[in-house]
Amino acid sequence: MECRVVWTEHMTFIAETGSGHMVTMDGPPDAGGRNLAPRPMEMMLAGAGGCTAFDVVMILKRGRHPVTGCEVILKAERAETDPKVFTKLHLHFVVTGHGLKPEAVERAVTLSKDKYCSATAMLGATAEISWDLELKDAAGQNGG
């Protein structure tokens, strides 16, 4: 896996991923940025959410569970001093489907956290990770 990050101006950086996608990152005005894009640490948090959501959906689909939606709301706390690593990370999963079994979804979340999600595994080296789960029935909802 590769990534190239280039400083453009002020405190704006453009990352070009190995898969050919580009992402802009910027800093806050008090650090010389212009607040035009997410902060690098916000990108790490988003990456962790994307990684674990991907796992949960994939595990449920492979198990032929009727999942129609998955949202992860992440809240992180950071150390007071440099390096300001994540010290606590809470993941709130909102999983939607047609009659999903709670135990199947709990198993998918646990497998992601304990076995598959590389991002939360790395963040777990410095952060206490917790999670909870909200199930929603897709009956009567559009889409899916």
C-alpha distance (Angstrom), angle and dihedral (degrees) to the residues before:
residue distance angle dihedral
M1 . . .
E2 3.78 . .
C3 3.77 138.3 .
R4 3.80 132.9 -179.6
V5 3.81 119.9 -153.1
V6 3.80 119.7 -166.1
W7 3.79 126.9 -171.5
T8 3.80 108.7 -132.9
E9 3.82 108.4 177.1
H10 3.79 140.8 -39.5
M11 3.84 100.6 -0.1
T12 3.79 97.0 -37.7
F13 3.79 120.7 126.7
I14 3.78 131.9 -175.3
A15 3.79 119.5 -150.3
E16 3.79 119.7 -159.1
T17 3.77 110.7 -162.8
G18 3.77 126.7 -145.0
S19 3.81 88.9 -107.9
G20 3.81 89.4 59.1
H21 3.81 100.4 -104.2
M22 3.78 124.5 132.2
V23 3.78 128.1 -141.3
T24 3.79 127.3 -176.6
M25 3.80 122.1 -143.7
D26 3.79 127.5 -173.2
G27 3.77 139.9 177.8
P28 3.78 133.1 -125.9
P29 3.81 119.6 -86.6
D30 3.81 92.2 -109.6
A31 3.82 87.9 62.6
G32 3.81 95.6 45.3
G33 3.79 96.9 -90.4
R34 3.77 128.0 121.7
N35 3.81 98.9 -137.9
L36 3.81 90.9 -117.9
A37 3.81 97.6 136.3
P38 3.80 142.4 11.1
R39 3.79 120.3 -62.9
P40 3.81 116.4 -109.9
M41 3.82 91.7 -110.3
E42 3.81 89.7 51.0
M43 3.80 86.9 54.9
M44 3.81 89.4 53.8
L45 3.80 90.1 52.0
A46 3.81 91.3 47.3
G47 3.80 90.0 48.4
A48 3.79 91.1 53.5
G49 3.80 90.7 50.0
G50 3.78 92.3 47.8
C51 3.80 92.4 46.9
T52 3.80 95.6 51.8
A53 3.83 94.2 40.4
F54 3.82 88.9 52.2
D55 3.82 89.7 52.5
V56 3.80 94.8 47.4
V57 3.82 93.7 49.3
M58 3.82 92.2 44.7
I59 3.83 93.0 48.8
L60 3.81 92.3 48.0
K61 3.82 93.2 45.9
R62 3.82 92.1 48.2
G63 3.80 88.2 51.4
R64 3.82 88.5 50.6
H65 3.77 92.5 -120.0
P66 3.84 112.8 157.7
V67 3.82 97.8 -113.0
T68 3.80 115.9 165.2
G69 3.80 102.5 167.3
C70 3.78 142.8 18.7
E71 3.80 127.8 -173.8
V72 3.79 127.3 174.2
I73 3.79 120.2 -162.4
L74 3.80 110.0 -163.9
K75 3.78 127.5 -162.8
A76 3.78 119.5 -174.4
E77 3.77 136.5 -175.2
R78 3.78 121.3 -154.1
A79 3.78 134.0 -151.7
E80 3.80 115.8 -94.1
T81 3.82 93.7 -129.7
D82 3.80 134.6 47.3
P83 2.90 127.1 -47.1
K84 3.78 85.8 43.6
V85 3.79 95.5 -156.9
F86 3.78 123.3 172.3
T87 3.80 109.0 -88.6
K88 3.81 99.0 177.1
L89 3.76 129.6 25.0
H90 3.79 125.4 -177.9
L91 3.79 121.5 -171.4
H92 3.80 119.5 -162.3
F93 3.81 109.3 -164.9
V94 3.81 119.1 -157.8
V95 3.79 107.4 -170.3
T96 3.79 122.0 -177.8
G97 3.78 128.6 -164.9
H98 3.77 147.6 128.2
G99 3.80 106.1 -75.3
L100 3.81 95.8 -29.2
K101 3.78 114.2 -171.3
P102 3.81 110.3 -122.2
E103 3.80 92.1 -140.1
A104 3.83 91.2 55.3
V105 3.79 92.2 51.9
E106 3.81 92.8 44.1
R107 3.80 88.8 51.4
A108 3.83 91.1 50.7
V109 3.82 91.6 50.6
T110 3.80 92.0 46.5
L111 3.81 92.4 48.5
S112 3.79 90.2 50.4
K113 3.80 92.8 49.4
D114 3.80 97.6 41.3
K115 3.80 103.0 33.6
Y116 3.79 120.3 7.8
C117 3.81 114.2 31.1
S118 3.79 107.9 90.7
A119 3.80 93.0 -176.0
T120 3.81 97.1 55.6
A121 3.81 89.8 41.3
M122 3.81 89.5 58.5
L123 3.80 93.7 43.5
G124 3.79 88.9 48.4
A125 3.81 88.5 69.0
T126 3.82 88.9 75.2
A127 3.80 105.2 12.7
E128 3.76 133.7 68.7
I129 3.81 102.8 -129.1
S130 3.79 123.7 -152.0
W131 3.78 132.8 168.0
D132 3.74 143.9 -174.3
L133 3.75 134.4 -168.8
E134 3.79 137.2 -133.3
L135 3.79 118.4 -170.5
K136 3.78 121.9 -156.9
D137 3.77 126.3 -169.4
A138 3.79 112.5 -129.8
A139 3.81 92.4 -150.9
G140 3.77 108.5 127.3
Q141 3.81 94.1 11.4
N142 3.79 124.9 117.4
G143 3.78 122.0 -119.5
G144 3.73 129.8 21.6
